[in-house]
């Protein structure tokens, strides 16, 4: 009787601990949203909006890299394709901002489906190389295609109403529109990670062979995660294009792909708040050191080395690990 009671108590204790962690994540995210609302009082609002756009992008990649175990070195193709697709729909077709974002997400998801079909059949570095190859092909198309503006990019993307309520020509209302999308993307990733689907993705990340032996068609799960990650990246790209009224080759470059990987590494891969912290840190450093732009790549490299040596789990990951050890005492 005692053994049976102990066995039942253990899963209940684990469920309670998991529930507390989820509530803590939501509570900390609410605090982050409050900080973002107050940030324009002390910072340039466009810097804060850039942080939010790249935080959405980093969250999308983290769903794939941190919770599914698939490394992508070409994720900027989804971010950039979303920027171009959304920007073109808003500028050339006269679509409202929310429609442009939805088109961007759909276009990136379609591109993710085509890329993912090949990528998920490979493992490790081979998957990363497939994504990088597709990203380089998209970069070539962005240079050559007439509607992208070539090296000049898609400029003067107009701002209109968001959801028929917020006039994004007003700086504060544009900020609110960006914040709303940021909250929506976070909640989508949060719900996905903490759903049965998300638990299956974690199982595939930990031991794909065992997941296959249990009857899961792992390639289908990985492809679904790939498409969802691509769609969210595309939405982030469209929002970034609307904020800065520009979709450029930088959005689809390998440099942007590497940058968002670095954001996840710095913040903490496989954590919900790590990508946000990483995006804030990397973008903040870039803006602070904008006067010495030639050194930014070197500084990013130094940050990467320091994180790999001193913070193997990223900043948020190390904090979570410390709290878990402290809680276990």
C-alpha positions as a Markdown table, in Angstrom:
| # | Residue | x | y | z |
|---|---|---|---|---|
| 1 | Unk | 0.0 | 0.0 | 0.0 |
| 2 | Unk | 2.8 | 2.4 | 0.9 |
| 3 | Unk | 4.7 | 1.6 | -2.3 |
| 4 | Unk | 1.6 | 2.2 | -4.4 |
| 5 | Unk | 0.9 | 5.5 | -2.7 |
| 6 | Unk | 4.4 | 6.6 | -3.2 |
| 7 | Unk | 4.3 | 5.7 | -6.9 |
| 8 | Unk | 1.1 | 7.7 | -7.4 |
| 9 | Unk | 2.4 | 10.7 | -5.4 |
| 10 | Unk | 5.5 | 11.0 | -7.6 |
| 11 | Unk | 3.7 | 11.8 | -10.9 |
| 12 | Unk | 1.3 | 14.1 | -9.0 |
| 13 | Unk | 4.3 | 16.0 | -7.6 |
| 14 | Unk | 5.9 | 16.3 | -11.0 |
| 15 | Unk | 2.6 | 17.6 | -12.5 |
| 16 | Unk | 2.3 | 20.2 | -9.8 |
| 17 | Unk | 5.9 | 21.3 | -10.3 |
| 18 | Unk | 5.3 | 21.5 | -14.1 |
| 19 | Unk | 2.2 | 23.6 | -13.5 |
| 20 | Unk | 4.1 | 25.9 | -11.2 |
| 21 | Unk | 6.8 | 26.4 | -13.9 |
| 22 | Unk | 4.2 | 27.2 | -16.5 |
| 23 | Unk | 2.5 | 29.7 | -14.3 |
| 24 | Unk | 6.0 | 31.2 | -13.5 |
| 25 | Unk | 6.7 | 31.5 | -17.2 |
| 26 | Unk | 3.4 | 33.3 | -17.8 |
| 27 | Unk | 4.0 | 35.5 | -14.9 |
| 28 | Unk | 7.5 | 36.5 | -16.0 |
| 29 | Unk | 6.2 | 37.0 | -19.6 |
| 30 | Unk | 3.5 | 39.4 | -18.2 |
| 31 | Unk | 6.3 | 41.3 | -16.4 |
| 32 | Unk | 8.2 | 41.5 | -19.7 |
| 33 | Unk | 5.2 | 42.8 | -21.5 |
| 34 | Unk | 4.8 | 45.5 | -18.8 |
| 35 | Unk | 8.5 | 46.4 | -19.2 |
| 36 | Unk | 8.1 | 46.6 | -23.0 |
| 37 | Unk | 5.1 | 49.0 | -22.5 |
| 38 | Unk | 7.3 | 51.3 | -20.4 |
| 39 | Unk | 10.5 | 50.9 | -22.4 |
| 40 | Unk | 9.7 | 53.6 | -25.0 |
| 41 | Unk | 9.8 | 56.1 | -22.1 |
| 42 | Unk | 13.6 | 55.5 | -21.8 |
| 43 | Unk | 14.5 | 54.0 | -25.2 |
| 44 | Unk | 13.9 | 54.7 | -28.9 |
| 45 | Unk | 10.5 | 53.0 | -29.6 |
| 46 | Unk | 11.8 | 51.6 | -32.9 |
| 47 | Unk | 14.6 | 49.8 | -31.1 |
| 48 | Unk | 12.1 | 48.2 | -28.8 |
| 49 | Unk | 10.0 | 47.2 | -31.8 |
| 50 | Unk | 13.0 | 45.7 | -33.5 |
| 51 | Unk | 13.7 | 43.7 | -30.3 |
| 52 | Unk | 10.1 | 42.4 | -30.4 |
| 53 | Unk | 10.3 | 41.4 | -34.1 |
| 54 | Unk | 13.5 | 39.5 | -33.6 |
| 55 | Unk | 12.2 | 38.0 | -30.3 |
| 56 | Unk | 9.3 | 36.6 | -32.3 |
| 57 | Unk | 11.8 | 35.2 | -34.9 |
| 58 | Unk | 13.9 | 33.7 | -32.2 |
| 59 | Unk | 10.9 | 32.1 | -30.5 |
| 60 | Unk | 10.0 | 30.5 | -33.8 |
| 61 | Unk | 13.4 | 29.1 | -34.3 |
| 62 | Unk | 13.5 | 27.9 | -30.7 |
| 63 | Unk | 10.4 | 25.9 | -31.3 |
| 64 | Unk | 12.3 | 24.0 | -34.0 |
| 65 | Unk | 15.9 | 24.0 | -32.6 |
| 66 | Unk | 15.2 | 23.9 | -28.8 |
| 67 | Unk | 12.1 | 21.8 | -28.5 |
| 68 | Unk | 12.4 | 19.5 | -31.6 |
| 69 | Unk | 16.2 | 19.2 | -32.0 |
| 70 | Unk | 16.4 | 20.4 | -35.6 |
| 71 | Unk | 19.2 | 22.9 | -36.3 |
| 72 | Unk | 18.5 | 25.4 | -39.1 |
| 73 | Unk | 21.3 | 27.6 | -40.5 |
| 74 | Unk | 19.0 | 29.2 | -43.1 |
| 75 | Unk | 15.9 | 30.3 | -41.1 |
| 76 | Unk | 16.3 | 33.8 | -42.4 |
| 77 | Unk | 14.7 | 32.6 | -45.7 |
| 78 | Unk | 11.3 | 32.4 | -43.8 |
| 79 | Unk | 11.8 | 35.7 | -42.1 |
| 80 | Unk | 12.9 | 37.4 | -45.3 |
| 81 | Unk | 10.2 | 35.8 | -47.5 |
| 82 | Unk | 7.6 | 37.0 | -45.0 |
| 83 | Unk | 9.1 | 40.5 | -45.1 |
| 84 | Unk | 8.9 | 40.6 | -48.9 |
| 85 | Unk | 5.5 | 38.8 | -49.2 |
| 86 | Unk | 3.9 | 41.0 | -46.6 |
| 87 | Unk | 5.5 | 44.2 | -47.8 |
| 88 | Unk | 4.5 | 43.5 | -51.4 |
| 89 | Unk | 0.9 | 42.8 | -50.4 |
| 90 | Unk | 0.7 | 46.0 | -48.4 |
| 91 | Unk | 2.4 | 48.2 | -50.9 |
| 92 | Unk | 1.4 | 46.9 | -54.3 |
| 93 | Unk | -2.0 | 45.3 | -53.5 |
| 94 | Unk | -3.1 | 47.7 | -50.9 |
| 95 | Unk | -3.8 | 45.0 | -48.3 |
| 96 | Unk | -4.2 | 46.0 | -44.6 |
| 97 | Unk | -1.4 | 45.1 | -42.3 |
| 98 | Unk | -3.0 | 42.0 | -40.7 |
| 99 | Unk | -3.8 | 40.6 | -44.1 |
| 100 | Unk | -0.1 | 41.1 | -45.2 |
| 101 | Unk | 1.0 | 39.4 | -42.0 |
| 102 | Unk | -1.3 | 36.4 | -42.7 |
| 103 | Unk | 0.0 | 36.2 | -46.3 |
| 104 | Unk | 3.5 | 36.3 | -45.1 |
| 105 | Unk | 2.9 | 33.5 | -42.6 |
| 106 | Unk | 1.2 | 31.4 | -45.3 |
| 107 | Unk | 4.0 | 32.0 | -47.9 |
| 108 | Unk | 6.7 | 31.2 | -45.3 |
| 109 | Unk | 4.7 | 28.1 | -44.3 |
| 110 | Unk | 4.5 | 26.9 | -47.9 |
| 111 | Unk | 8.3 | 27.5 | -48.3 |
| 112 | Unk | 8.8 | 25.7 | -45.0 |
| 113 | Unk | 6.8 | 22.7 | -46.2 |
| 114 | Unk | 9.0 | 22.4 | -49.4 |
| 115 | Unk | 12.2 | 22.8 | -47.4 |
| 116 | Unk | 11.1 | 20.7 | -44.5 |
| 117 | Unk | 10.2 | 17.7 | -46.6 |
| 118 | Unk | 13.8 | 17.3 | -47.5 |
| 119 | Unk | 15.4 | 18.7 | -44.3 |
| 120 | Unk | 13.6 | 16.4 | -41.8 |
| 121 | Unk | 14.8 | 13.3 | -43.7 |
| 122 | Unk | 18.3 | 14.2 | -42.7 |
| 123 | Unk | 20.0 | 14.4 | -39.4 |
| 124 | Unk | 22.4 | 16.8 | -37.6 |
| 125 | Unk | 24.7 | 18.9 | -39.8 |
| 126 | Unk | 23.1 | 17.6 | -43.0 |
| 127 | Unk | 19.7 | 19.1 | -42.0 |
| 128 | Unk | 21.4 | 22.4 | -41.3 |
| 129 | Unk | 23.2 | 22.4 | -44.7 |
| 130 | Unk | 19.9 | 21.7 | -46.5 |
| 131 | Unk | 18.3 | 24.8 | -44.9 |
| 132 | Unk | 21.4 | 26.9 | -45.7 |
| 133 | Unk | 21.3 | 25.8 | -49.3 |
| 134 | Unk | 17.6 | 26.7 | -49.7 |
| 135 | Unk | 18.3 | 30.1 | -48.0 |
| 136 | Unk | 21.1 | 30.9 | -50.4 |
| 137 | Unk | 18.8 | 30.1 | -53.4 |
| 138 | Unk | 16.2 | 32.4 | -52.0 |
| 139 | Unk | 18.8 | 35.1 | -51.5 |
| 140 | Unk | 19.7 | 34.8 | -55.2 |
| 141 | Unk | 16.0 | 35.0 | -56.2 |
| 142 | Unk | 15.6 | 38.1 | -54.0 |
| 143 | Unk | 18.5 | 39.8 | -55.8 |
| 144 | Unk | 17.1 | 38.9 | -59.3 |
| 145 | Unk | 13.3 | 39.1 | -59.0 |
| 146 | Unk | 11.9 | 42.5 | -60.2 |
| 147 | Unk | 9.3 | 42.9 | -57.5 |
| 148 | Unk | 11.8 | 42.7 | -54.6 |
| 149 | Unk | 13.7 | 45.8 | -55.6 |
| 150 | Unk | 17.0 | 43.9 | -55.9 |
| 151 | Unk | 19.8 | 45.4 | -53.9 |
| 152 | Unk | 17.7 | 48.4 | -53.0 |
| 153 | Unk | 15.0 | 46.3 | -51.4 |
| 154 | Unk | 11.3 | 46.8 | -51.2 |
| 155 | Unk | 11.1 | 50.4 | -49.9 |
| 156 | Unk | 8.4 | 52.8 | -48.7 |
| 157 | Unk | 6.0 | 50.1 | -47.5 |
| 158 | Unk | 3.0 | 52.1 | -46.4 |
| 159 | Unk | 1.4 | 51.8 | -42.9 |
| 160 | Unk | -2.3 | 51.7 | -42.4 |
| 161 | Unk | -4.7 | 50.3 | -39.9 |
| 162 | Unk | -4.1 | 47.2 | -37.9 |
| 163 | Unk | -7.3 | 45.1 | -37.2 |
| 164 | Unk | -9.2 | 48.2 | -38.2 |
| 165 | Unk | -8.5 | 49.9 | -34.9 |
| 166 | Unk | -4.8 | 50.9 | -34.6 |
| 167 | Unk | -3.5 | 53.5 | -37.1 |
| 168 | Unk | 0.1 | 52.4 | -37.5 |
| 169 | Unk | 1.0 | 55.7 | -39.0 |
| 170 | Unk | 1.1 | 56.8 | -35.4 |
| 171 | Unk | 4.2 | 55.7 | -33.6 |
| 172 | Unk | 2.6 | 54.6 | -30.4 |
| 173 | Unk | -0.2 | 52.7 | -32.2 |
| 174 | Unk | 2.4 | 51.0 | -34.4 |
| 175 | Unk | 4.2 | 50.0 | -31.2 |
| 176 | Unk | 0.9 | 48.5 | -29.8 |
| 177 | Unk | 0.3 | 46.6 | -33.0 |
| 178 | Unk | 3.8 | 45.1 | -32.7 |
| 179 | Unk | 3.3 | 44.2 | -29.1 |
| 180 | Unk | 0.0 | 42.5 | -29.8 |
| 181 | Unk | 1.6 | 40.3 | -32.5 |
| 182 | Unk | 4.5 | 39.6 | -30.1 |
| 183 | Unk | 2.1 | 38.4 | -27.4 |
| 184 | Unk | 0.2 | 36.3 | -29.9 |
| 185 | Unk | 3.4 | 34.6 | -31.2 |
| 186 | Unk | 4.6 | 33.9 | -27.7 |
| 187 | Unk | 1.2 | 32.3 | -26.7 |
| 188 | Unk | 1.2 | 30.2 | -29.8 |
| 189 | Unk | 4.6 | 28.8 | -29.0 |
| 190 | Unk | 3.8 | 28.4 | -25.3 |
| 191 | Unk | 0.6 | 26.5 | -26.1 |
| 192 | Unk | 2.4 | 24.3 | -28.6 |
| 193 | Unk | 5.3 | 23.4 | -26.3 |
| 194 | Unk | 2.9 | 22.5 | -23.4 |
| 195 | Unk | 0.5 | 20.5 | -25.6 |
| 196 | Unk | 0.6 | 16.7 | -26.2 |
| 197 | Unk | 2.1 | 17.7 | -29.6 |
| 198 | Unk | 4.9 | 19.6 | -27.9 |
| 199 | Unk | 5.6 | 16.7 | -25.5 |
| 200 | Unk | 6.0 | 14.5 | -28.5 |
| 201 | Unk | 8.4 | 16.9 | -30.1 |
| 202 | Unk | 10.5 | 16.9 | -26.9 |
| 203 | Unk | 10.5 | 13.1 | -26.9 |
| 204 | Unk | 11.8 | 13.1 | -30.5 |
| 205 | Unk | 14.5 | 15.6 | -29.5 |
| 206 | Unk | 15.6 | 13.4 | -26.6 |
| 207 | Unk | 15.5 | 10.0 | -28.4 |
| 208 | Unk | 14.0 | 9.8 | -31.8 |
| 209 | Unk | 14.7 | 6.0 | -32.1 |
| 210 | Unk | 12.6 | 5.3 | -29.0 |
| 211 | Unk | 9.8 | 7.6 | -30.3 |
| 212 | Unk | 9.8 | 5.6 | -33.5 |
| 213 | Unk | 9.7 | 2.3 | -31.6 |
| 214 | Unk | 6.6 | 3.6 | -29.7 |
| 215 | Unk | 4.8 | 4.1 | -33.0 |
| 216 | Unk | 5.2 | 7.8 | -33.7 |
| 217 | Unk | 5.8 | 8.9 | -37.3 |
| 218 | Unk | 8.5 | 11.3 | -36.3 |
| 219 | Unk | 9.1 | 12.8 | -39.7 |
| 220 | Unk | 5.5 | 14.0 | -39.7 |
| 221 | Unk | 5.8 | 15.6 | -36.3 |
| 222 | Unk | 9.1 | 17.3 | -37.3 |
| 223 | Unk | 7.6 | 18.5 | -40.6 |
| 224 | Unk | 4.7 | 20.0 | -38.7 |
| 225 | Unk | 7.1 | 21.8 | -36.3 |
| 226 | Unk | 9.1 | 23.0 | -39.3 |
| 227 | Unk | 6.1 | 24.5 | -41.0 |
| 228 | Unk | 4.8 | 26.2 | -37.9 |
| 229 | Unk | 8.2 | 27.6 | -37.1 |
| 230 | Unk | 8.5 | 28.9 | -40.7 |
| 231 | Unk | 5.0 | 30.5 | -40.5 |
| 232 | Unk | 5.8 | 32.3 | -37.3 |
| 233 | Unk | 9.1 | 33.5 | -38.7 |
| 234 | Unk | 7.3 | 34.9 | -41.8 |
| 235 | Unk | 4.8 | 36.8 | -39.6 |
| 236 | Unk | 7.8 | 38.3 | -37.6 |
| 237 | Unk | 9.4 | 39.3 | -40.9 |
| 238 | Unk | 6.3 | 41.0 | -42.2 |
| 239 | Unk | 5.9 | 43.0 | -39.0 |
| 240 | Unk | 9.6 | 44.0 | -39.1 |
| 241 | Unk | 9.1 | 45.2 | -42.8 |
| 242 | Unk | 6.0 | 47.2 | -41.7 |
| 243 | Unk | 7.8 | 48.8 | -38.7 |
| 244 | Unk | 10.8 | 50.0 | -40.8 |
| 245 | Unk | 8.9 | 50.3 | -44.1 |
| 246 | Unk | 11.5 | 48.2 | -45.8 |
| 247 | Unk | 12.2 | 44.6 | -46.8 |
| 248 | Unk | 15.8 | 44.1 | -47.8 |
| 249 | Unk | 18.4 | 41.5 | -48.7 |
| 250 | Unk | 19.6 | 41.6 | -45.1 |
| 251 | Unk | 16.4 | 39.9 | -44.1 |
| 252 | Unk | 17.2 | 36.8 | -46.1 |
| 253 | Unk | 21.0 | 36.8 | -45.6 |
| 254 | Unk | 23.0 | 34.0 | -43.9 |
| 255 | Unk | 24.1 | 36.7 | -41.4 |
| 256 | Unk | 20.5 | 37.1 | -40.1 |
| 257 | Unk | 20.2 | 33.3 | -39.8 |
| 258 | Unk | 23.4 | 33.2 | -37.7 |
| 259 | Unk | 22.2 | 36.1 | -35.6 |
| 260 | Unk | 19.0 | 34.5 | -34.6 |
| 261 | Unk | 20.8 | 31.2 | -33.7 |
| 262 | Unk | 23.1 | 33.3 | -31.5 |
| 263 | Unk | 20.1 | 34.9 | -29.8 |
| 264 | Unk | 18.9 | 31.5 | -28.8 |
| 265 | Unk | 22.3 | 30.4 | -27.6 |
| 266 | Unk | 22.8 | 33.5 | -25.5 |
| 267 | Unk | 19.3 | 33.4 | -24.0 |
| 268 | Unk | 18.9 | 29.6 | -23.6 |
| 269 | Unk | 17.8 | 27.0 | -26.2 |
| 270 | Unk | 14.8 | 25.0 | -25.1 |
| 271 | Unk | 13.5 | 27.7 | -22.7 |
| 272 | Unk | 10.4 | 29.9 | -23.3 |
| 273 | Unk | 12.0 | 33.2 | -22.2 |
| 274 | Unk | 15.5 | 32.6 | -23.4 |
| 275 | Unk | 14.9 | 33.8 | -27.0 |
| 276 | Unk | 13.4 | 37.0 | -25.8 |
| 277 | Unk | 16.4 | 37.7 | -23.5 |
| 278 | Unk | 18.8 | 36.8 | -26.2 |
| 279 | Unk | 17.1 | 39.1 | -28.8 |
| 280 | Unk | 17.1 | 42.0 | -26.3 |
| 281 | Unk | 20.8 | 41.5 | -25.5 |
| 282 | Unk | 22.0 | 41.1 | -29.1 |
| 283 | Unk | 19.9 | 43.9 | -30.5 |
| 284 | Unk | 20.7 | 46.1 | -27.5 |
| 285 | Unk | 24.4 | 45.6 | -28.0 |
| 286 | Unk | 24.1 | 46.4 | -31.7 |
| 287 | Unk | 22.3 | 49.6 | -31.1 |
| 288 | Unk | 24.6 | 50.7 | -28.3 |
| 289 | Unk | 27.7 | 50.0 | -30.5 |
| 290 | Unk | 26.2 | 51.3 | -33.7 |
| 291 | Unk | 29.0 | 53.9 | -33.9 |
| 292 | Unk | 31.6 | 51.1 | -34.4 |
| 293 | Unk | 29.5 | 48.9 | -36.8 |
| 294 | Unk | 32.6 | 47.2 | -38.3 |
| 295 | Unk | 33.3 | 45.6 | -34.9 |
| 296 | Unk | 29.8 | 44.2 | -34.3 |
| 297 | Unk | 30.6 | 40.8 | -35.9 |
| 298 | Unk | 33.7 | 40.5 | -33.7 |
| 299 | Unk | 31.7 | 41.4 | -30.6 |
| 300 | Unk | 29.1 | 38.8 | -31.5 |
| 301 | Unk | 31.8 | 36.3 | -31.9 |
| 302 | Unk | 33.2 | 37.1 | -28.4 |
| 303 | Unk | 29.7 | 36.8 | -26.9 |
| 304 | Unk | 29.3 | 33.4 | -28.5 |
| 305 | Unk | 32.6 | 32.2 | -27.1 |
| 306 | Unk | 31.8 | 33.5 | -23.6 |
| 307 | Unk | 28.4 | 31.9 | -23.6 |
| 308 | Unk | 29.7 | 28.5 | -24.9 |
| 309 | Unk | 32.4 | 28.5 | -22.2 |
| 310 | Unk | 30.6 | 30.1 | -19.2 |
| 311 | Unk | 26.9 | 29.7 | -19.9 |
| 312 | Unk | 26.4 | 26.4 | -21.6 |
| 313 | Unk | 22.7 | 26.5 | -21.2 |
| 314 | Unk | 22.3 | 30.2 | -22.0 |
| 315 | Unk | 21.6 | 32.9 | -19.5 |
| 316 | Unk | 18.0 | 31.9 | -18.8 |
| 317 | Unk | 18.9 | 28.2 | -19.0 |
| 318 | Unk | 21.6 | 28.7 | -16.3 |
| 319 | Unk | 19.2 | 30.6 | -14.1 |
| 320 | Unk | 16.5 | 27.9 | -14.4 |
| 321 | Unk | 19.2 | 25.3 | -13.6 |
| 322 | Unk | 20.4 | 27.2 | -10.5 |
| 323 | Unk | 16.8 | 27.6 | -9.2 |
| 324 | Unk | 16.1 | 23.9 | -9.9 |
| 325 | Unk | 19.2 | 22.8 | -7.9 |
| 326 | Unk | 18.2 | 25.2 | -5.1 |
| 327 | Unk | 14.7 | 23.9 | -5.1 |
| 328 | Unk | 15.9 | 20.3 | -4.9 |
| 329 | Unk | 17.9 | 20.9 | -1.7 |
